[in-house]
Amino acid sequence: MTNGTSGEPDDPVQPRRGRPGSKAEFRAQVQATRADLERQVQARKAQLDATNERIEARTGRNLILAILIGVGAGALLLISLIFIKQLFLVFGIGIAAFASFELTQAFRSAGRFVPRIPTIVAAVAIAPAAYYFHAGGQLVSLSAGILLVWVWRLIEEAARPAKVGRAQLVRDLGSSALVQLYVVLLASFAMLLLAEDRGEWWVLAFIILVVAVDTGAYASGLSFGKHPMAPTISPKKTWEGFAGAAVTSVVAGILLSLFMIERPWWFGIVFGIVILLSATLGDLAESLIKRDLGIKDMSSWLPGHGGFLDRLDSILPSAAVTYALFLIFG
């Protein structure tokens, strides 16, 4: 074909091609973008790690792991209490057994020979005894558990070629009884409460309230904490944290009283204050035991939390006082 204007033949149609080097430039741009994204991710990760290190240095716990483990435990708790409350019995047996074993190991590391096998057997036995046979089953199981642990320890001592002194033996027997009274007995009050009509909602309510106390103290203490509450027992616990816990416990107590356990609003104030005191005293009591034994955490089984007993320190006494409130106002 010819060009109608000039009479010259038209240029043949050429395929469209990119400019030389455009593919190489595109690859370079992609690599530069990827490198920039990687730098941003690394910078964000470094900031997150630095923030977490500051929080861990201030509070003594890994916040991210603590949250993840807390969410997982909370999900199991909700499923067991809301759908089939007998599942919480299994959940409670496992927790009590682990906590009893932790305290037993802590005592043994300090030179107090608390028998492990009978201690765990007693912790496992008291939960169904309290749930199915109520206060009578609780009392019989507790007495049998203490007797079993003491007899076991005395038989162990009789079989030892090298005897310990009388003072050491008395300390061993006292520590063995303390595990039963502190962990096993207090945990069994949750089983007594669970066995009552709508008791599962009371169990859920007091656990939520303990979490509210812990969260309020944690957030307020982290932000405003300056004045230690008990520096020789728990240096990181402050009066500012206690004030924050008081606010959250009362607010949560009122809401739980109205919408979960169907009690008047004023009972929520009583509920909140009682759990505030029991949770705080429970935390201080466990800190005192750990300080006496010379340890920071009961174990490292729960990263970010320490051990099971480190998470139960506020819950154990709160179970007992909540059962008392149920008997009085229920």
Buried (B, 14 or more C-beta within 10 A) or exposed (E): EEEEEEEEEEEEEEEEEEEEEEEEEEEEEEEEEEEEEEEEEEEEEEEEEEEBEEBBEEBEBBBBBBEEBBEEBEEEBEEBBEEEBBBBBEBBBBBBBBBBBBBBBBBBEBEBBBBBEBBBBBBBBBBBBBBEBBBEBBBBBBEBBBEBBBEBBBEEBEEEEEEBEEEBBEBBBEBBBBBBEBBBBBBBBBBBBBBBEEBBBBBBBBBBBBBBBBBBBBBBBBEBBEEBBBEEBBEBBBBBBBBBBBBBBBBBBBBBBBEBBEBEEEBBBBBBBBBBBBBBBBBBBBBBBBEEBEBEBBBEBBEBBBBBBBBBBBBBBBBBBBBBBBEEEB
